[in-house]
């Protein structure tokens, strides 16, 4: 059994790293679920702060839906993606770690492959769990996908530049999940702006 030491955050970090080594996929799923749920809570509070002060309530179903997206998609797919990028850049393409080719390849692949796919899956998932028809999902994607992709692409390119340059591959998803907290606030706002909580 692992016991946290008196160094507080250092002990929590050591515990996290230990669990990550033993159970990488489950750990990534859990942290992704927690951060996506937190992001939706923040989005609901930010969007309806006045309503909540006047007795409004949190939509816990919506929080669960965001958390499930983090757990079933972001955690496992993100874990695979960062490991895959590292493997391709270092083993297949033989790029020197942190070289311009290494960084550029990772950044381009993340921006033009993973980013668009992640966002499309998000819109499809949200449409499915909302019970939308294919026609409704197509309209939502047509209306929101490209403006959201453009906004996210600019922001995420900067985040990923730091991530790929300074963060060890086993912690890249955690780093991204930290920023995904903000991203899930943004995506919740995109998804639910102009709608009421159910």
N, C-alpha and C positions, 0 to 999 in steps of 0.2 A: 504494500500500500504506500502510495506517495503522500507525504505530509508536507504541507506548505511551511516554509521556514518563516522566521521573524522579519525577513527583509521585504515583506509585503508584495509589492508588484513584481519584484524579481522572482519571488517564489511562485506567484501566479503564472508568470511567463514560463518559468521552468516546467511547471505542471502542464501548461498548454503544449509546449514543445514535446514533452514526453508523450502526451496523449496523441499528438499529431504524428509522431513517429510510429506509435503502435497502431493507430486507427486513422490514417490520413483522410479517407473518404468520409467516414462518419463525423470526424472533427470538422471538416470543411462544410459538411451539410448542416451541422449544428450551428456553427458560427454564421453561416450564410442565412439560415432561418432566423436566428436571433437578430441579426442586423437588418434584414429586410422587414421584419415585424416592427422593429424600432423605427425604421424609416417611415413606415406607414402611419405609426402613431404620431410621429412628428408632423407628417403631412396633414393628418386630420386636425391636430391641434392648431397648426399654422393656418389652415384653410377655414377652420370653424372656431377660432379662439373666442370670438364674441358669443357664439352660440353655446359654447361649453361653459362660459362664465354665467350664462343665463339658464343653466340646467340641462344643456345638451349633453348627449352621451357619446361615448366612443363606439364606433362600429367594429366590434371585435371579430365579426365574420370577415370583414375586409382585412383586418390585421392578420387573421389566420390564412387568408388567401395569399397575401404578400409573403408571409412566412413560408408557406408551402412552396411557393415559387423559388424562394431562396434555397430551400432544402432539396427539392427534387430536380432543379435545373442548375442554379448558380453553383451550388456546392460541388456536385460530382462533375459537371461539365467544365467548370472553371478549373478544378483540380487537374483534370486530364489535359485541358488546353495549355496550361502553363508548363506542365511536364513535357508535353508534346513539342511546344515551341523551343524549349531548352534543348531537347534531344535533337530536333532538326537543325537548329543553329550550331550546336557544338559537335554533334556526332556525324550528321549527314553532310552538312555544308562546311564543316571544319572551320567555322569562324572563330577567331580569337575572342575570348570572353571580353565583353564591353567594348569591342571594336565598333567602328562606324557601321560596318556590314552587319554585325551581330545585332546592334541596336536598331538599325534601320529595318532589317528583315522582320524582327519581332514587332516593331511599331507598325509597319505596313500590314503585316498579317493580322494583327489585333484590330487595327482600324478598319480594314476593308474586308475581313472575313468574319472574325468573331463578333465584332460590334454590330454589324447589320443583322447577323443571324440571332444574336442575343435579343436584340430589340424586336425582331419579327416574332420570335418565340414568346416574348413578353406579351405582345399584342394579341397573339393567337390564344395563349393561355388565359389572359384576362377575359377575352371574348367567350371562350368555352365555359369558364366557371361562372360567367354572368348569364349563361344560357342564350347568348346571342346566336342568331342565324348566320350562315356563311355570308349572306348579303350584308348584314350589319357589320360583321367583322371586316369585310372587304371595304366598306365605307369608312370605318374607323381607321383602318390602315391607310387608306387613300388620303384621309384628312390629316392624320397625325404622324404617320411614319417618317416621312422625309424631313419635315421641320424638326422633329425630335432627333432623328439621326444626325442631322447637321449640327444641332446644338451639342448633342452628346459627343459627336466625333471630335469637335474642337476641344472640349474640356478633357475628354478621356485621353486624347493624344498627349496632352501635357502631363497628366497623372501617370500614364504608362511610361513615358520617358523617364521619369524619376523611378518608377517601379522597376523597370528592366535594368536600369543602370546601377541602382544602389541596394535593392532588396534581393536576398537569396531566394532562389526559385521555390523552395518549400514554404516560404512566407509571402510569396507574391499574391496569392489569393486572399490571404488575410489583409494585406495592405489594400488590395482592391476592394475587399468587403468593407473596410473602414470608409472608403469613399463611396461605396455602394449605399451606405446609410444615407448620404446626401442624394445619391442618384435615385434611390427608391422614393425619397421625398419628391424629387422632380417628376419621376414617372407616375407616382400616385396623383400628383397634381395634374399631369397631362391626362391621365385616364379619367379622373373624377371631377375635373373642373367643369362647372356647369351642370353637375348632377347632384342630387341629394343623397345622403347616406340612407341605406335600406336596412 
